[in-house]
């Protein structure tokens, strides 16, 4: 059976050079586009590059064309770090950032805008007011906020999100001091679940110690099953629910997103050929419609 019509699952990002030879072929055929390939396996992807620089409108239109083969496909997009980590709301910068999202919104391909804050963004009156100000700056788009400090799970903080129609991003992360625990909160009509990985040695409150290694984690199936009930709880009451795997190192997010999709009812059971070769146990029962690339010349046997 297919996924429920309001549930979308996929990885965070798709433009990773280290995915070549793991998720994508090392040598790509003419006309190959990574996003077009991923849209065969998933109904959603999170735009990661928008956290670092605004999207150009023509690029957004290209992405829309590349996923046209999957009518269900939706994007979520991370808000630029200038507005969440540096907490600057210069009107020209806000307008420039929104310019790249308009094509996605008008094509009904933008599921939501993810406002990701660092662990240092605790629930205080000052931060509450800033979140409300930021919400007003991007009010045209469906909004979800990811906040990694547990102070935002108190009833007063959740009430703020409900009052201002800001979705709560339920996250899986390694436990550390005052880290947001696993939850199944829904504070707007958009549900969001985001899995980062559980490497405790690679997480720190400053988020500066090992920013890459923390995502080098492959969830075991029982760990994903822990989230199945939470996903269903959120999905039952949300207009749309996004389940995103953010553990991108060595294509692990693609593996776990495929597994999460299957747990939620997706019966496509398709995966890239390279990924099947790299993770044969985790992807048992999956098949590929693409042949695995082999060397042009076989090595001579001594």
C-alpha positions as CSV (number, residue, x, y, z in Angstrom):
1,X,0.0,0.0,0.0
2,X,1.2,3.6,-0.5
3,X,2.0,6.1,2.1
4,X,-1.0,8.0,3.6
5,X,-1.8,10.9,1.4
6,X,-0.8,13.5,4.0
7,X,2.5,11.9,5.0
8,X,5.8,12.8,3.3
9,X,9.1,11.1,4.0
10,X,12.6,11.8,2.7
11,X,16.2,12.8,3.4
12,X,17.5,16.3,4.3
13,X,19.5,17.6,1.3
14,X,20.6,15.9,-1.8
15,X,23.7,17.8,-3.1
16,X,26.4,15.9,-1.1
17,X,29.7,15.0,-3.0
18,X,30.2,12.1,-0.6
19,X,27.0,10.5,-2.0
20,X,28.7,9.8,-5.3
21,X,29.2,6.1,-5.6
22,X,26.9,5.4,-2.6
23,X,23.6,7.0,-3.5
24,X,24.4,8.2,-7.0
25,X,26.6,6.6,-9.7
26,X,30.2,7.7,-9.7
27,X,30.0,8.3,-13.4
28,X,26.7,9.9,-14.2
29,X,24.8,9.6,-17.5
30,X,24.0,12.6,-19.7
31,X,21.1,14.5,-18.2
32,X,21.4,12.9,-14.8
33,X,20.0,15.0,-11.9
34,X,20.2,13.9,-8.3
35,X,16.8,15.4,-7.4
36,X,15.1,13.6,-10.3
37,X,16.5,10.3,-9.1
38,X,15.5,10.8,-5.4
39,X,11.9,11.7,-6.5
40,X,11.6,8.1,-7.7
41,X,12.0,6.8,-4.1
42,X,10.6,9.6,-1.9
43,X,7.8,12.1,-1.9
44,X,9.7,14.8,-0.1
45,X,13.2,16.2,0.5
46,X,14.4,19.0,2.8
47,X,16.2,21.8,1.1
48,X,19.5,22.2,3.1
49,X,21.4,24.7,0.9
50,X,18.8,27.5,1.8
51,X,20.3,27.5,5.3
52,X,23.6,28.9,3.9
53,X,22.4,31.0,0.9
54,X,19.1,32.1,-0.6
55,X,17.7,30.0,-3.4
56,X,17.6,31.7,-6.8
57,X,14.1,31.6,-8.4
58,X,15.3,30.0,-11.6
59,X,16.9,27.2,-9.6
60,X,13.6,26.6,-7.7
61,X,11.8,26.4,-11.0
62,X,14.4,23.8,-12.2
63,X,13.8,21.7,-9.1
64,X,10.1,21.8,-9.7
65,X,10.6,20.5,-13.2
66,X,13.0,17.7,-12.0
67,X,10.4,16.3,-9.6
68,X,7.5,16.5,-12.1
69,X,7.5,12.7,-12.5
70,X,6.2,12.4,-8.9
71,X,3.0,14.6,-8.6
72,X,3.0,14.0,-4.8
73,X,6.5,15.4,-4.3
74,X,6.9,18.2,-1.7
75,X,9.8,20.3,-0.6
76,X,10.5,21.7,2.9
77,X,13.2,24.4,3.1
78,X,15.5,25.5,5.9
79,X,15.4,29.2,6.8
80,X,18.7,31.0,6.3
81,X,21.0,31.0,9.3
82,X,21.1,34.8,9.3
83,X,17.6,34.8,10.7
84,X,17.9,32.0,13.2
85,X,21.5,31.8,14.4
86,X,22.6,35.4,13.8
87,X,19.1,36.7,14.6
88,X,19.2,39.5,12.1
89,X,16.1,40.6,10.3
90,X,17.2,43.1,7.7
91,X,14.2,43.6,5.3
92,X,16.2,43.4,2.1
93,X,17.8,40.1,3.2
94,X,14.3,38.7,4.1
95,X,12.9,39.8,0.8
96,X,15.8,38.2,-1.1
97,X,15.4,34.9,0.7
98,X,11.6,34.8,0.1
99,X,12.2,35.5,-3.6
100,X,13.6,32.0,-4.1
101,X,10.6,30.4,-2.3
102,X,7.8,32.0,-4.3
103,X,8.1,29.6,-7.3
104,X,7.8,26.6,-4.9
105,X,4.9,28.1,-3.0
106,X,3.0,29.1,-6.2
107,X,3.5,25.6,-7.6
108,X,2.2,24.1,-4.4
109,X,5.4,22.3,-3.9
110,X,6.5,24.0,-0.6
111,X,5.3,22.0,2.3
112,X,6.8,24.3,4.9
113,X,9.6,26.5,6.0
114,X,11.8,25.1,8.7
115,X,13.1,27.6,11.2
116,X,16.0,25.8,12.9
117,X,17.5,27.3,16.0
118,X,20.6,26.3,17.9
119,X,20.6,24.8,21.4
120,X,21.5,28.2,22.9
121,X,18.0,29.6,21.9
122,X,16.3,28.9,25.2
123,X,12.7,29.8,26.1
124,X,13.0,33.4,27.4
125,X,10.8,36.4,26.9
126,X,13.4,37.9,24.6
127,X,13.6,34.8,22.4
128,X,9.9,34.3,22.5
129,X,9.4,37.8,21.1
130,X,12.1,37.3,18.5
131,X,10.4,34.1,17.3
132,X,7.1,36.0,17.0
133,X,8.8,38.8,15.0
134,X,10.4,36.2,12.7
135,X,7.1,34.5,12.2
136,X,5.6,37.8,11.0
137,X,8.5,38.3,8.6
138,X,7.8,35.0,6.9
139,X,4.0,34.9,7.5
140,X,3.3,34.0,3.9
141,X,4.7,30.5,4.3
142,X,3.7,27.5,6.4
143,X,6.2,27.5,9.3
144,X,7.8,24.9,11.6
145,X,10.5,25.6,14.2
146,X,13.1,23.2,15.4
147,X,14.4,24.2,18.8
148,X,16.9,21.9,20.5
149,X,16.7,23.2,24.1
150,X,14.1,21.4,26.3
151,X,12.8,24.6,27.8
152,X,10.6,25.0,24.7
153,X,8.6,21.8,25.6
154,X,7.0,23.5,28.6
155,X,3.2,24.3,28.3
156,X,3.8,28.1,28.1
157,X,6.2,27.7,25.2
158,X,4.0,25.3,23.3
159,X,1.1,27.6,23.9
160,X,3.1,30.4,22.1
161,X,3.6,28.1,19.1
162,X,-0.1,27.2,19.0
163,X,-1.2,30.9,19.3
164,X,1.0,32.0,16.5
165,X,0.5,28.9,14.3
166,X,4.1,27.8,14.3
167,X,4.6,24.0,14.0
168,X,6.8,22.1,16.4
169,X,9.6,20.0,15.0
170,X,9.9,16.8,16.9
171,X,13.5,15.7,16.9
172,X,15.7,12.7,17.6
173,X,19.1,13.6,18.8
174,X,21.8,12.4,21.1
175,X,20.9,13.1,24.7
176,X,22.9,16.0,26.3
177,X,22.3,18.7,28.9
178,X,18.7,20.1,28.5
179,X,18.3,18.6,25.1
180,X,14.8,18.3,23.7
181,X,13.7,14.8,24.2
182,X,11.7,12.7,21.7
183,X,8.2,14.1,21.4
184,X,5.0,13.9,19.3
185,X,3.9,17.5,19.6
186,X,1.6,19.2,17.0
187,X,1.2,23.0,17.4
188,X,-0.1,23.8,13.9
189,X,-1.6,22.0,10.9
190,X,1.9,20.9,9.8
191,X,3.6,18.0,11.6
192,X,7.3,17.6,11.4
193,X,9.7,14.8,12.6
194,X,13.4,15.1,12.1
195,X,16.1,12.5,12.9
196,X,19.7,13.7,13.4
197,X,21.5,10.6,14.7
198,X,22.6,9.6,18.2
199,X,26.4,10.0,18.4
200,X,26.7,11.3,22.0
201,X,30.4,12.0,21.7
202,X,29.8,14.3,18.7
203,X,27.1,16.6,20.2
204,X,27.8,19.5,22.4
205,X,25.6,22.5,23.5
206,X,27.7,24.8,21.5
207,X,27.1,22.8,18.3
208,X,30.6,23.5,17.2
209,X,32.6,20.4,18.2
210,X,32.0,17.9,15.5
211,X,29.3,19.3,13.1
212,X,29.9,16.5,10.5
213,X,30.5,13.4,12.6
214,X,27.3,13.9,14.6
215,X,25.4,12.9,11.5
216,X,27.5,9.8,10.9
217,X,24.9,7.4,12.5
218,X,22.8,4.6,11.0
219,X,19.6,4.0,12.9
220,X,18.9,0.3,13.6
221,X,15.4,-0.7,12.7
222,X,14.2,-1.0,16.3
223,X,15.2,2.6,16.9
224,X,13.1,3.7,13.9
225,X,10.2,1.6,15.2
226,X,10.3,3.7,18.4
227,X,9.3,6.7,16.2
228,X,6.5,4.8,14.3
229,X,3.9,5.5,17.0
230,X,4.9,9.1,17.3
231,X,4.7,9.7,13.6
232,X,1.2,8.1,13.5
233,X,0.1,10.2,16.5
234,X,1.1,13.4,14.7
235,X,-0.1,12.4,11.3
236,X,-3.7,11.6,12.5
237,X,-4.3,15.3,13.4
238,X,-2.0,17.2,11.0
239,X,-3.0,18.4,7.5
240,X,0.5,17.4,6.4
241,X,3.3,15.6,8.1
242,X,7.0,15.5,7.1
243,X,9.4,12.8,8.3
244,X,13.0,13.8,7.5
245,X,16.3,11.9,8.1
246,X,19.2,14.3,8.6
247,X,22.0,11.7,9.1
248,X,23.5,12.2,5.7
249,X,27.0,10.8,6.1
250,X,27.6,7.9,3.7
251,X,24.0,8.0,2.5
252,X,22.7,6.8,5.9
253,X,19.8,9.3,5.7
254,X,18.6,7.7,2.5
255,X,18.7,4.2,4.0
256,X,16.8,5.3,7.1
257,X,14.3,7.4,5.2
258,X,13.5,4.4,3.0
259,X,13.0,2.3,6.1
260,X,10.8,4.9,7.8
261,X,8.7,5.1,4.6
262,X,8.3,1.3,4.7
263,X,7.3,1.4,8.3
264,X,4.6,4.0,7.5
265,X,3.2,1.9,4.6
266,X,5.2,2.7,1.5
267,X,5.4,-0.5,-0.6
268,X,7.6,0.8,-3.4
269,X,10.7,-1.0,-1.9
270,X,13.0,0.6,-4.5
271,X,16.5,1.9,-3.8
272,X,19.5,3.1,-5.8
273,X,21.7,0.2,-6.9
274,X,24.8,1.6,-5.3
275,X,23.0,2.0,-2.0
276,X,21.8,-1.6,-2.1
277,X,25.3,-2.8,-2.6
278,X,26.6,-0.7,0.3
279,X,23.8,-1.6,2.8
280,X,22.5,-5.1,1.7
281,X,21.3,-6.1,5.2
282,X,19.4,-2.9,6.1
283,X,17.8,-2.8,2.6
284,X,16.9,-6.5,2.4
285,X,13.8,-6.8,0.2
286,X,14.5,-3.7,-1.8
287,X,15.2,-3.7,-5.5
288,X,16.7,-1.3,-8.0
289,X,15.5,-0.5,-11.5
290,X,19.0,0.7,-12.4
291,X,22.0,-1.5,-13.1
292,X,25.0,-1.2,-10.9
293,X,28.0,0.5,-12.6
294,X,31.0,-1.8,-13.1
295,X,34.5,-1.1,-14.2
296,X,35.0,-0.8,-18.0
297,X,38.0,-3.1,-17.9
298,X,38.3,-6.1,-15.5
299,X,41.5,-6.3,-13.6
300,X,43.8,-9.1,-14.7
301,X,44.1,-12.0,-12.3
302,X,47.7,-13.0,-11.5
